[in-house]
Amino acid sequence: GTETVAVTEAAGNWDPAAEVDRATAILLGVGQGIGSFLILFAIVWLPILVGIGVILVIGYAIARRLGLRRGGIPPIDPLGPIAPPAPSPEG
């Protein structure tokens, strides 16, 4: 019947070699895109990020040397204030 004709037409239009070529072209395109991104990252973004990192490390070193802490609040002693010992009744 008509189903046999449709299956034969669909099978006749399928070309495995063309599919392999198309898949290979897509794979190469993805690889080229990744390569382009890595080149762009290495030339543009890596130096910028390294520069920002150097500035942050220098700023952190200066802040530590000046004794600054994050938030500007002194640390809290978890034990609280310690009272002096009570005088003994003998003395």
C-alpha positions in Angstrom: 0.0 0.0 0.0 0.7 3.6 0.5 2.7 3.0 3.7 5.3 1.0 1.7 5.7 3.8 -0.7 6.2 6.4 2.1 8.8 4.2 3.8 10.7 3.6 0.6 10.7 7.3 -0.1 11.9 8.2 3.4 14.6 5.6 3.2 15.6 6.7 -0.3 16.0 10.3 0.9 18.3 9.4 3.7 22.0 9.7 2.9 24.3 8.4 5.8 27.4 10.0 4.2 25.7 13.4 4.1 24.7 13.0 7.7 28.2 12.2 8.7 29.5 15.2 6.8 26.9 17.5 8.5 27.7 16.2 12.0 31.4 16.6 11.3 30.8 20.2 10.1 28.8 20.9 13.3 31.6 19.4 15.5 34.2 21.5 13.7 32.1 24.6 14.2 31.8 24.0 17.9 35.5 23.3 18.2 36.3 26.5 16.3 33.9 28.5 18.6 35.6 27.1 21.7 39.0 27.9 20.2 38.0 31.4 19.4 36.6 31.9 22.9 39.8 30.6 24.5 42.0 32.9 22.3 39.7 35.9 23.2 39.8 35.0 26.9 43.6 34.6 26.9 44.3 37.9 25.1 41.5 40.1 26.6 40.1 38.8 29.8 43.0 37.0 31.4 45.2 40.1 31.7 42.2 42.1 33.1 41.5 39.4 35.7 45.1 39.1 36.7 45.3 42.9 37.1 42.2 43.0 39.3 43.7 40.1 41.4 47.0 41.9 41.9 45.1 45.1 43.0 43.0 43.1 45.4 46.0 41.3 46.9 47.8 44.6 47.4 44.7 46.2 49.0 44.4 43.2 51.3 48.0 43.4 52.3 47.7 47.2 53.0 44.6 46.7 55.0 46.2 43.9 57.1 49.3 46.1 57.7 47.1 49.0 58.9 45.2 46.7 61.2 41.8 47.1 59.4 39.3 44.4 59.8 36.3 43.5 57.7 33.3 45.5 59.0 35.4 47.7 61.3 33.9 46.1 64.4 36.4 44.7 67.0 36.1 41.0 67.7 33.9 39.9 70.6 35.4 37.8 73.3 33.2 34.7 73.6 33.9 34.4 77.3 32.8 38.0 78.0 34.5 40.2 80.6 36.3 38.2 83.3 35.8 39.6 86.8 38.7 39.9 89.2 38.7 37.2 91.9 36.6 38.1 95.0 38.6 39.0 98.1 38.9 36.2 100.6 37.3 36.8 104.0 40.7 36.2 105.7 42.5 39.0 104.1 
